[in-house]
């Protein structure tokens, strides 16, 4: 099983979109960019899969695109860590990272 990780695109002034600014938005190309695919272990709960994708796309011990089981879909020197407002999709379900936990997102 895999998780797809999408980061919110930047606004004209260089800030990341935040779900409370104008959203919430559906998972679409206008507001989000696919940055990674993360391999997940069999038998994980939905929460464990979300937590694993989140942790493995954060800079902890190294740049996250060097983490095992992560395929980076960006170019250049990398990307920021996954944070509030970003989306993790598992199968046909998607969830937005919130300050505390996750909220479901419409998948087109």
C-alpha positions in Angstrom: 0.0 0.0 0.0 1.1 3.6 -0.7 0.3 7.0 0.5 0.5 10.1 -1.7 1.6 13.3 0.0 0.5 16.6 -1.4 1.9 20.0 -0.3 -0.2 23.1 -0.5 1.0 25.4 -3.2 2.4 28.9 -2.4 0.4 32.1 -2.6 1.6 35.0 -4.8 3.4 36.4 -1.8 5.3 33.2 -1.2 3.3 31.8 1.8 1.8 28.3 1.8 -2.0 28.2 1.5 -3.6 27.3 4.8 -7.0 25.6 5.0 -8.4 28.4 7.2 -7.3 31.2 4.7 -9.8 30.6 1.9 -10.5 26.9 2.0 -11.1 24.1 2.6 -10.3 23.1 -1.0 -10.7 19.8 -2.7 -7.5 17.9 -3.6 -6.8 19.5 -6.9 -3.8 20.7 -9.0 -4.7 24.4 -8.4 -4.0 24.2 -4.7 -1.8 21.2 -4.1 1.4 19.5 -5.6 2.2 15.8 -5.3 5.6 15.8 -3.6 6.0 12.1 -2.5 4.8 8.6 -2.6 5.4 6.7 0.6 5.5 2.9 0.9 3.4 1.7 3.9 3.6 -1.6 5.8 0.8 -4.1 5.6 -1.5 -4.4 8.6 -1.3 -0.7 9.6 -4.4 1.1 10.8 -5.5 4.2 8.8 -4.1 6.5 11.6 -0.8 4.6 11.6 -0.6 5.0 7.8 -1.3 8.7 8.0 1.2 9.1 10.9 3.9 7.2 9.0 3.5 9.3 5.8 3.6 12.5 7.8 6.7 11.5 9.8 8.6 10.2 6.8 8.0 13.5 4.9 9.5 15.6 7.7 13.1 16.6 8.1 14.1 14.8 11.3 17.5 13.1 11.1 18.0 14.0 7.4 16.2 15.5 4.4 13.0 13.6 4.2 13.4 12.6 0.5 16.3 10.4 1.6 14.1 8.3 3.9 13.6 4.7 3.1 10.4 3.9 1.2 9.9 7.5 0.1 9.8 8.5 -3.6 10.4 12.3 -4.0 8.4 13.8 -6.9 10.1 17.2 -6.8 13.0 18.7 -8.6 16.0 20.7 -7.4 17.2 20.6 -3.8 14.0 19.3 -2.2 10.9 20.5 -0.5 9.8 21.6 2.9 8.4 19.2 5.6 4.8 18.2 5.5 2.8 20.5 7.8 -0.7 21.9 8.6 -2.7 22.3 5.4 -1.0 19.6 3.5 -2.8 16.4 2.4 -2.1 12.7 2.6 -4.1 10.4 0.3 -4.4 6.6 0.9 -6.4 4.8 -1.7 -9.5 6.8 -2.5 -9.5 8.6 0.9 -7.6 11.8 1.6 -6.9 13.7 4.8 -5.7 17.3 5.6 -3.1 17.8 8.3 -4.6 19.9 11.0 -3.0 21.5 14.1 -4.2 18.5 16.0 -5.1 15.4 13.9 -6.6 15.0 10.5 -9.7 16.0 8.7 -11.2 14.3 5.6 -10.9 16.0 2.2 -12.9 15.6 -1.0 -11.1 13.6 -3.6 -12.1 14.3 -7.2 
